[in-house]
Amino acid sequence: MTWPEGSKPLEELLACGQSYWLDNLTQHMIAGGELKGWIRDYGLRGITANPTTFREALASRDYDRQIESLAREGRSTKDIYETLLIHDVQQACDLLHDVYVKTDGLDGYVSLEVSPHAAYDVESTLHEARRYAKRVNRPNLLVKVPATDSGIPAIEQLLFEGIGVNITLLFSVGSYQAVIEAYLSALERRVTAHQPLQNVVSVASFFVSRIDVLVDQLLQRRIPAGNGGRQSPVARLQGRAAVANAKLAYRTFRQAFSSDRWARLAVKGARVQRPLWASTGTKNPAYRDVVYVESLVGRDTVNTMPEATLRAFAEHGRVVPDAVEAELEEAEVVMLQLEKMGVNFNCVTWQLEHEGVQKFVDAYDAAVAALDKKRGNFRLEQTA
């Protein structure tokens, strides 16, 4: 695997203070050496596992040998599921460990999601996260916890305990402010408890493209009929909400992490909780395939991309330093215009958060069901 000829957009991202992670960990990628190649040749800084990707991998034959062996041992479906997933995560952590060391713990992380069935239960989330952290037993693991109302107190407690957290399913600036508060409060509690701050790591995953998908649908219903509708103020708002929202979130980040409150923690060794731009693959073919990467280049951030988007950006991405801080007034105008057009953005983000949890639940349940079927087949063969 080699760099595309010409410019090196991914290297330019790093020079601008933005790390790039990959959004689809699979056993095939590990066993085939592809992940190692991304790290070695493309400078990949991290990767995330998710139920959707794992479900797709289970549908193939990649795990059949391990499933058969574990099924013949009489292991339960859930135990097999976790054993396979945790083994993948451990291998990925080991492959990224050099990145973790060379960046002094800034990057080199693998993110593993707690069961989405725990999204609305504080104690279940804490139990799952602690158990995963113990089973994986790697310093460069981040446990993914959704930023639901129940997730926020769990996030604060986990960070207080020193467990790295990737806060996921963030859509609104209001929820993001609650996440920042949880992070700062956890650090302040550690100061009171005479615990070090240097080893507390967290990223806040702000979802991007899903916002445009839903907002564009709502706007489409408001576009006047006829050819003139294409040039209407409503039509001109399409494809602009997601980037505007992310830019306002980044402004919130900058304000919080330049405050006196933060300075008191930073002097004790606290690390910035970086915003992570998630769901940055372009879902509308009418938009530039790397628009959500190019528009959100910024210092102290991460962009986690699907493989197709990462390859596309490596080939033809354009890097403008601090692009995420440009045109903030325009971003505010976009959000105001959406409200004037009857698009309630609070309702949009509420819907996306709950749909996001449900999508993870559906993917998780489908993966477990597929695994249960394979496990049953292998056990039947054993008794035949």
ChimeraX attribute file (.defattr): number of C-alpha atoms within 10 A of each C-alpha:
attribute: neighborCount
match mode: 1-to-1
recipient: residues
	/A:1	10
	/A:2	9
	/A:3	14
	/A:4	13
	/A:5	8
	/A:6	8
	/A:7	14
	/A:8	18
	/A:9	19
	/A:10	24
	/A:11	17
	/A:12	17
	/A:13	24
	/A:14	19
	/A:15	13
	/A:16	19
	/A:17	15
	/A:18	24
	/A:19	26
	/A:20	25
	/A:21	28
	/A:22	22
	/A:23	25
	/A:24	18
	/A:25	25
	/A:26	23
	/A:27	21
	/A:28	16
	/A:29	16
	/A:30	17
	/A:31	13
	/A:32	10
	/A:33	11
	/A:34	14
	/A:35	23
	/A:36	19
	/A:37	16
	/A:38	18
	/A:39	18
	/A:40	15
	/A:41	12
	/A:42	21
	/A:43	17
	/A:44	23
	/A:45	23
	/A:46	29
	/A:47	25
	/A:48	26
	/A:49	22
	/A:50	20
	/A:51	25
	/A:52	19
	/A:53	17
	/A:54	22
	/A:55	19
	/A:56	14
	/A:57	17
	/A:58	23
	/A:59	15
	/A:60	10
	/A:61	10
	/A:62	14
	/A:63	15
	/A:64	16
	/A:65	10
	/A:66	13
	/A:67	24
	/A:68	20
	/A:69	15
	/A:70	20
	/A:71	23
	/A:72	17
	/A:73	10
	/A:74	12
	/A:75	15
	/A:76	12
	/A:77	21
	/A:78	12
	/A:79	12
	/A:80	22
	/A:81	19
	/A:82	14
	/A:83	18
	/A:84	17
	/A:85	20
	/A:86	19
	/A:87	14
	/A:88	22
	/A:89	26
	/A:90	18
	/A:91	17
	/A:92	28
	/A:93	25
	/A:94	18
	/A:95	20
	/A:96	24
	/A:97	21
	/A:98	15
	/A:99	23
	/A:100	20
	/A:101	13
	/A:102	11
	/A:103	12
	/A:104	10
	/A:105	19
	/A:106	19
	/A:107	24
	/A:108	28
	/A:109	29
	/A:110	32
	/A:111	25
	/A:112	26
	/A:113	22
	/A:114	23
	/A:115	18
	/A:116	23
	/A:117	16
	/A:118	20
	/A:119	23
	/A:120	16
	/A:121	15
	/A:122	18
	/A:123	14
	/A:124	16
	/A:125	26
	/A:126	20
	/A:127	13
	/A:128	17
	/A:129	26
	/A:130	16
	/A:131	13
	/A:132	19
	/A:133	18
	/A:134	11
	/A:135	14
	/A:136	20
	/A:137	13
	/A:138	17
	/A:139	18
	/A:140	25
	/A:141	25
	/A:142	24
	/A:143	24
	/A:144	29
	/A:145	31
	/A:146	28
	/A:147	28
	/A:148	24
	/A:149	14
	/A:150	17
	/A:151	22
	/A:152	22
	/A:153	19
	/A:154	25
	/A:155	31
	/A:156	23
	/A:157	18
	/A:158	22
	/A:159	24
	/A:160	24
	/A:161	16
	/A:162	20
	/A:163	22
	/A:164	25
	/A:165	27
	/A:166	28
	/A:167	27
	/A:168	24
	/A:169	26
	/A:170	25
	/A:171	27
	/A:172	22
	/A:173	21
	/A:174	13
	/A:175	20
	/A:176	22
	/A:177	15
	/A:178	15
	/A:179	24
	/A:180	21
	/A:181	15
	/A:182	20
	/A:183	27
	/A:184	23
	/A:185	16
	/A:186	23
	/A:187	28
	/A:188	20
	/A:189	17
	/A:190	18
	/A:191	15
	/A:192	9
	/A:193	10
	/A:194	9
	/A:195	15
	/A:196	14
	/A:197	22
	/A:198	14
	/A:199	16
	/A:200	24
	/A:201	25
	/A:202	25
	/A:203	23
	/A:204	28
	/A:205	27
	/A:206	26
	/A:207	23
	/A:208	25
	/A:209	21
	/A:210	20
	/A:211	22
	/A:212	21
	/A:213	17
	/A:214	17
	/A:215	22
	/A:216	20
	/A:217	11
	/A:218	19
	/A:219	20
	/A:220	16
	/A:221	10
	/A:222	16
	/A:223	17
	/A:224	15
	/A:225	9
	/A:226	7
	/A:227	8
	/A:228	10
	/A:229	15
	/A:230	14
	/A:231	11
	/A:232	13
	/A:233	13
	/A:234	21
	/A:235	17
	/A:236	14
	/A:237	19
	/A:238	19
	/A:239	20
	/A:240	17
	/A:241	24
	/A:242	23
	/A:243	22
	/A:244	24
	/A:245	24
	/A:246	25
	/A:247	24
	/A:248	20
	/A:249	22
	/A:250	26
	/A:251	16
	/A:252	16
	/A:253	21
	/A:254	14
	/A:255	11
	/A:256	18
	/A:257	20
	/A:258	11
	/A:259	10
	/A:260	10
	/A:261	12
	/A:262	18
	/A:263	14
	/A:264	12
	/A:265	18
	/A:266	17
	/A:267	10
	/A:268	13
	/A:269	14
	/A:270	20
	/A:271	20
	/A:272	21
	/A:273	21
	/A:274	22
	/A:275	25
	/A:276	26
	/A:277	26
	/A:278	25
	/A:279	21
	/A:280	25
	/A:281	22
	/A:282	22
	/A:283	14
	/A:284	13
	/A:285	7
	/A:286	8
	/A:287	11
	/A:288	11
	/A:289	20
	/A:290	22
	/A:291	19
	/A:292	24
	/A:293	27
	/A:294	21
	/A:295	21
	/A:296	28
	/A:297	27
	/A:298	26
	/A:299	22
	/A:300	19
	/A:301	24
	/A:302	27
	/A:303	27
	/A:304	26
	/A:305	25
	/A:306	19
	/A:307	15
	/A:308	14
	/A:309	22
	/A:310	24
	/A:311	17
	/A:312	12
	/A:313	21
	/A:314	20
	/A:315	17
	/A:316	15
	/A:317	22
	/A:318	20
	/A:319	22
	/A:320	16
	/A:321	20
	/A:322	16
	/A:323	17
	/A:324	23
	/A:325	18
	/A:326	15
	/A:327	12
	/A:328	16
	/A:329	10
	/A:330	11
	/A:331	20
	/A:332	15
	/A:333	13
	/A:334	20
	/A:335	20
	/A:336	13
	/A:337	15
	/A:338	20
	/A:339	13
	/A:340	11
	/A:341	14
	/A:342	11
	/A:343	17
	/A:344	14
	/A:345	19
	/A:346	14
	/A:347	10
	/A:348	16
	/A:349	22
	/A:350	15
	/A:351	13
	/A:352	20
	/A:353	21
	/A:354	14
	/A:355	13
	/A:356	19
	/A:357	21
	/A:358	15
	/A:359	15
	/A:360	20
	/A:361	19
	/A:362	16
	/A:363	20
	/A:364	22
	/A:365	18
	/A:366	19
	/A:367	21
	/A:368	21
	/A:369	15
	/A:370	16
	/A:371	22
	/A:372	19
	/A:373	12
	/A:374	19
	/A:375	23
	/A:376	15
	/A:377	13
	/A:378	19
	/A:379	18
	/A:380	12
	/A:381	10
	/A:382	11
	/A:383	7
	/A:384	6
